[in-house]
Amino acid sequence: MRKDVIAHSKDVLYRKPDWLEQRLAWFRSLQFGIILHWGPYSQWDCCESWALVPEDDWSRRDEIKCWTDRAKDLERFQRDYWNLPRTFNPLDFNPDKWVETFVEAGAKYVCFTTKHHDGFCMWDTKTTDYKITGDVCPFHRHPRADVTRELFDACRSAGLAVSVYFSKPDWHCVDYWDPDQNPTSRRANTTNDPEKWERFVQFTHAQIRELMTHYGKVDILWLDGGWVRGAEDIRMAEMVTMARELQPGLIVVNRAVGDEFEDYVTPERELPEGRLSHTWEACLPLCPDWKYVEGQVPRGAEEIVSEIEFSVNHGGNFLLGIAPMPDGNLPPHQVEVLKEIGRLRAKSLSSSLG
């Protein structure tokens, strides 16, 4: 994307900032990061969020127990899924212990899912009650209930950069998915209603404003849901300008869109064939799913280290998906792999130095 590209959004004029190339060079120097998918969905064996979408049949596999237990009744599945916050109580959540493990693995930054497509907020938002600090969630009474704040503070204390994963679509918000209009696809069914859509845009901007204002220094805003564009106009120029005013030096990833707001690209579940002409970050999970599923076996440390080295040697970063358990612990088998990654990379570095 040319540096001189200009985009208009209402009265906002957006130009890629002059300092961006320097910040992207800093980002490339980090090399290795961790992405965490964690929320009420961690209690089930389905993938995160996707099984809510009627048209996404791929997400409702026959071997998924929480699906077959509901006799493949999508309406019941959706109802029970939306009620998962009622039993989400991760009393063992210890962000300092998580971060200690990430540092031992050699990671330099952490990307946390503050909100996935299901709309559940893992921070103390004022925009909705569908949140970890909401009365319906038993964990809201815990002194560490605002897990986003706790995790980001722990990251910065350990010298790790902070990346905020945020889903642009929100299937819980009635101004995005109006239940009276029978949503069937992942896309919004409200864009033909200017009043509803404007409420959703304002809702989204308010959530970004909260995350950019109340949660300390943020290095990367990692926006997911690449289909939110075109007719689903959330006024990106306005939103990114606001975010960067609140967080100077902010890198923005409007992933899978390919526009002027996608500061680097994020190939998912694959490595590029070689060096790319722009900054990139390969995203691969340690286990088959991004979120925790009981019984899944992680890949070996040697395989992960080879993927990290390939990425770095070809000018990219590597983002490894780790899946916290519903009780707040990191799965022991994943912790073992992370520690071995750190040992192998330290050994490799030592060998190269002498």
Secondary structure as GFF3:
##gff-version 3
##sequence-region A 1 354
A	DSSP	beta_strand	6	9	.	.	.	ID=ss1
A	DSSP	beta_strand	12	15	.	.	.	ID=ss2
A	DSSP	alpha_helix	20	30	.	.	.	ID=ss3
A	DSSP	beta_strand	32	36	.	.	.	ID=ss4
A	DSSP	three_ten_helix	40	43	.	.	.	ID=ss5
A	DSSP	three_ten_helix	50	52	.	.	.	ID=ss6
A	DSSP	three_ten_helix	57	59	.	.	.	ID=ss7
A	DSSP	alpha_helix	65	68	.	.	.	ID=ss8
A	DSSP	alpha_helix	74	82	.	.	.	ID=ss9
A	DSSP	three_ten_helix	84	87	.	.	.	ID=ss10
A	DSSP	alpha_helix	95	105	.	.	.	ID=ss11
A	DSSP	beta_strand	109	115	.	.	.	ID=ss12
A	DSSP	three_ten_helix	138	141	.	.	.	ID=ss13
A	DSSP	alpha_helix	147	157	.	.	.	ID=ss14
A	DSSP	beta_strand	161	167	.	.	.	ID=ss15
A	DSSP	three_ten_helix	179	181	.	.	.	ID=ss16
A	DSSP	alpha_helix	194	213	.	.	.	ID=ss17
A	DSSP	beta_strand	220	224	.	.	.	ID=ss18
A	DSSP	alpha_helix	236	246	.	.	.	ID=ss19
A	DSSP	beta_strand	251	254	.	.	.	ID=ss20
A	DSSP	beta_strand	280	285	.	.	.	ID=ss21
A	DSSP	alpha_helix	301	313	.	.	.	ID=ss22
A	DSSP	beta_strand	316	322	.	.	.	ID=ss23
A	DSSP	alpha_helix	332	353	.	.	.	ID=ss24
###
